[in-house]
Amino acid sequence: MQLAEAKSYIGKVCTIRFLDRTGSEHEITSLIYDATYVPLYGGYFVTDMDDIRLDRAISIRVDGERTEPGLLRATCAAA
């Protein structure tokens, strides 16, 4: 998965299946706060449960969307 594609999941609650460094498969459901690049490691999802390397992600399923309260107020105030 490329970083540009991963950024489309920011702010959404997703179920992510991924491999850890030993090759074991895990699945978490979490809010994705950010998708970023870490030098020497590559792309990462920053979630409320764990940081997940993009090259270790097997599948991503969007379960729902959640907006941070501050972001919602700023959007409504701008309208």
C-alpha positions in Angstrom: 0.0 0.0 0.0 1.3 3.4 -0.9 1.2 6.3 1.6 -1.2 8.4 -0.6 -3.7 5.5 -0.5 -3.2 5.1 3.2 -4.0 8.7 3.9 -7.6 8.1 2.6 -8.2 6.1 5.8 -7.4 8.9 8.2 -10.3 9.6 10.6 -12.0 6.3 9.9 -12.5 3.3 12.2 -11.0 0.4 10.4 -10.3 -3.3 10.9 -6.7 -4.0 10.0 -5.2 -7.4 9.5 -1.4 -7.3 9.6 1.7 -9.4 10.3 4.0 -8.7 13.2 7.8 -9.0 13.0 7.6 -12.8 13.8 5.1 -13.4 11.0 2.1 -13.9 13.2 -1.2 -12.5 11.9 -3.1 -10.0 14.1 -6.4 -8.1 13.6 -7.4 -4.9 15.4 -10.2 -2.5 15.0 -9.1 1.1 15.6 -9.4 4.7 14.7 -6.7 5.7 12.3 -5.2 9.0 13.4 -2.5 9.4 10.7 -0.6 7.7 7.9 3.0 8.9 7.9 6.5 8.1 6.7 9.2 7.2 9.2 12.7 7.4 7.8 14.5 4.0 7.7 11.2 2.2 8.4 8.7 3.3 5.7 5.0 4.1 5.9 3.0 3.7 9.1 -0.6 3.8 10.3 -0.8 5.7 13.6 -3.8 4.2 15.4 -5.2 4.5 19.0 -4.0 0.9 19.7 -0.8 0.4 17.8 1.5 1.7 15.0 1.3 -0.6 12.0 3.8 -0.7 9.1 2.0 -0.3 5.8 4.1 -3.1 4.2 2.9 -5.5 6.9 -0.8 -4.8 6.3 -2.7 -7.7 4.8 -6.2 -6.1 4.6 -8.1 -3.0 5.7 -11.8 -2.8 6.1 -13.6 0.4 6.9 -16.0 -0.2 9.8 -17.3 3.3 10.2 -16.3 7.0 10.4 -15.8 9.1 13.4 -15.0 12.8 13.6 -13.0 14.4 16.3 -15.2 16.9 18.2 -12.8 19.8 17.6 -12.7 19.1 13.9 -16.5 19.0 13.7 -16.8 22.4 15.4 -14.2 24.0 13.2 -16.0 22.6 10.1 -19.4 23.9 11.3 -18.0 27.3 12.2 -16.4 27.7 8.8 -19.8 27.0 7.0 
